Amino acid sequence: MIPIIQLREGQSESRPTLRDMETCVVSLCSGSFVRIPPWFSVGGSLQVARYKNARFVLVEDNGQIIAMASTQTLAVAPSAQVLRKASSPVTLRMKPETSWREGLAILRRTGLEAMLVANETLLIGIITRDTLERIEASQS
């Protein structure tokens, strides 16, 4: 839940307000996903993702997200290959309060097309580079 902070005139607060959240990646998460065990085949994972209309597959092992792949990446991988081998390890996560500009810079710098948005304990969603680039283009 996004905090709505009531401030009296002259009072200041350093936490984000609802208006500030419009510029944070948490309000822009656009990547749909499914969670699939690492031992699934690429072909089976693609079937599940397409059935659920998901753009990304998160590889989950013992409750932990260990890797991620887009359905585009999986579509060109061998169908019988194990999902874990066809996916990229998740080593970075973006904090929900990251500004969209900073998020775009991170994705460009790392060369990733998408990144998980999460705090210490909760996965919130996936932010994609194309979403942030559309926002950048609309600001121009």
N, C-alpha and C positions, 0 to 999 in steps of 0.2 A: 504494500500500500504506500502511495506517495504521501509524505507528510504535508499537511496544509498548516502553515504557521500563521497565527494571528498576532500581529504586532500593533502596539499602540504608537501613536505619533511620537517621533523622536527616539523610539526604541530601535536598536539594531540587533540583528541576529546573523550568525555566520552560516547556519545550516541552510540548504537550498529550499526555496519555496516552490509552490506548484508552477509558477511562471518560469522560474529558473530551470525547472526540469525539462522544459521544451527544448533546451539546447543540450541536454545530456543524452548519452547513448541509450540509457534505460528506456527512454520514451520513443526510441527509434528502432528497437529490435524488430527485424522483419524476416529473419530466416526461420522457416518452419522446419521441424526436425522430428525424428523418431529415434528412440534408444534401442539398440540391438546388441546382443551378446557378441563377443569377438570371434566365436567359432562359427557363426553364420557364414554362408557363402555370399559372395558378391551378388550373384544372381538372385538369391533369396532376399537379401537386404534390399535390392532394387525393387523387387516385387512389393515388399512391405512399404517402402517409401512411396512408391507410386500409388498404392492403394490408399495410403494416408495423406496423399497429396503433399508430401514433405520434400523440401529442397536439400536437406542435409541429413546425414546419418551420424549419430553419435554412438561410438563404440563404448559400451558399458560393461565393466567387469567388477563383480562384487560391490556394486553400488557406486563405483567411481567411473567417471568419464575419462577414458584413457586415450581416445583417438577420435577423429572426425573426418568425414569425407562428404563432398557434394555429390549429388546424384549424377552430375555431369562427369565427374572424375570416375565414379563407379561404372558408368555406362561404357567406358572404354577399357576397363579392366577385365581380365578373364573371368567369366561367369562362375567357374568352379573355384576360383581363388578364395582363400579364407579372408573374411572382412578385415581382420586386424592388419594383415599384410598390405592391403590395398588402401589403408587409411593413414592419415598423418597424425603423429602423436600430438596430443594437446599439452603444450608446455606453457602457453600464455593465456591469461584471462584478462578481460577488460573490466575495470570497476564500473558499477552502474552510474556513478557521478561524473565519469569522464566526459568532457565536452565533445561534441560531434567533430569539431576541428582537430582536436587532439587524437580522437579515435581514428579519423581518416589518416592522419600522419603516421600513427602506429601501424595501421594496415598497409600503408604504402611502404614504410620502412622495412617491415618484416616480409613483404611480398605475399601476404595472406589475402585470400578473397573474403574471409569471414573469421570471426573470433567469438568465443563464448563471452557473454556478459554475466558476471557472477560476483557475489560478495564471498566472504570466507566459507559460508556453508550452503548457499542457495544459488542454483542455476536460474537465472532470470530469462535468458534468451540468447539469440545469436544476432550479432550486428554484421551486416555485409558491407563490403567496400562499395558496391554499386548503389546501395541506399545512400551512403554518405556522399558519394560523388554526385548523385542527383540533387541533394541538398546544396552542395557547393555550387553547382551550376545554377540553381534557382536564386542563389544569393548574388550572383554576378550581374 
